[in-house]
Amino acid sequence: MVDFACPTRKLVIELDGGQHVAQHQIDAVRTAELARRGYRVIRFWNGDVVNNLGGVVLSIRRELEAGDCRVSLSALQGGEGGARAEGVGG
C-alpha cells in the first residue's frame, strides 16, 4: 500500500515520518519493486508537507510534467529536515 498514487501517470507519492530513518532499507526495496512495475516514487518528509506545502506541490507538479522513469529517494537521504526533493525546503 502506498500513501498516494496516480496510476495513469505511474507516479507514487510517499509521506515519511521519522520511523523511515530506521527502515530505509525496507523503503528502498519497496521503491525498487514499484519501479520494476513502472512507477516513479517520490518521497517527502511529513515536516515538509506541514511547513512547505507549496514546495511539495511544486515538486509533484514537476514530476508529473517530467513523466520519465527515474526514481527519486530524496527523503531517504539525510533524515527528516535533511536533503529533500528538488524544490522543497529552504
C-alpha positions in Angstrom: 0.0 0.0 0.0 1.2 3.5 -0.8 0.2 6.9 0.5 -0.9 8.4 -2.8 -0.8 7.1 -6.4 -1.7 8.3 -9.8 -1.8 5.1 -11.8 -2.5 6.8 -15.1 0.8 8.8 -14.7 2.6 5.9 -13.0 3.5 8.1 -10.0 3.6 7.2 -6.3 3.9 9.8 -3.6 5.1 8.7 -0.1 4.9 10.8 3.0 7.5 9.7 5.5 7.8 10.2 9.3 10.8 9.7 11.5 10.4 5.9 11.6 11.6 5.8 7.9 15.1 6.8 9.0 15.4 3.3 10.6 13.6 1.5 7.8 15.4 3.0 4.8 16.4 -0.5 3.5 12.8 -1.7 3.6 11.7 1.5 1.8 14.5 1.1 -0.8 13.3 -2.5 -1.6 9.7 -1.3 -1.8 10.7 1.6 -4.1 12.6 -0.8 -6.3 9.6 -3.1 -6.6 7.4 -0.2 -7.6 10.0 1.0 -10.1 10.1 -2.6 -11.6 6.3 -2.2 -12.1 6.9 1.1 -14.0 6.2 3.6 -11.2 8.2 6.7 -10.3 8.3 7.1 -6.5 8.8 10.5 -4.8 9.1 10.9 -1.0 8.6 13.8 1.3 9.0 14.1 5.0 5.9 14.9 6.9 7.5 18.1 8.2 7.9 19.3 4.6 4.2 18.8 3.9 3.3 20.8 7.0 6.0 23.5 6.7 6.4 23.8 2.9 3.3 22.5 1.2 3.8 24.8 -1.8 7.3 23.3 -2.4 5.9 19.8 -2.1 3.1 20.6 -4.6 5.7 22.2 -6.9 7.9 19.0 -6.8 4.9 16.8 -7.5 3.9 19.0 -10.5 7.5 18.8 -11.8 7.4 15.0 -11.6 4.1 14.9 -13.4 5.4 17.2 -16.1 8.7 15.2 -16.4 6.9 11.9 -17.0 10.2 10.0 -17.1 11.1 6.7 -15.4 13.6 7.9 -12.9 13.1 7.0 -9.2 13.7 9.6 -6.5 14.6 8.6 -3.0 15.2 12.2 -1.8 13.5 12.0 1.5 15.6 9.0 2.5 18.8 10.9 2.2 19.8 12.7 5.4 16.9 12.2 7.6 14.0 14.5 8.4 15.0 18.0 7.8 17.9 16.8 5.7 18.1 16.5 1.9 14.7 17.0 0.3 13.1 16.6 -3.1 14.1 19.3 -5.5 12.0 22.4 -5.0 11.3 21.5 -1.3 12.9 23.2 1.6 14.9 26.4 2.1 
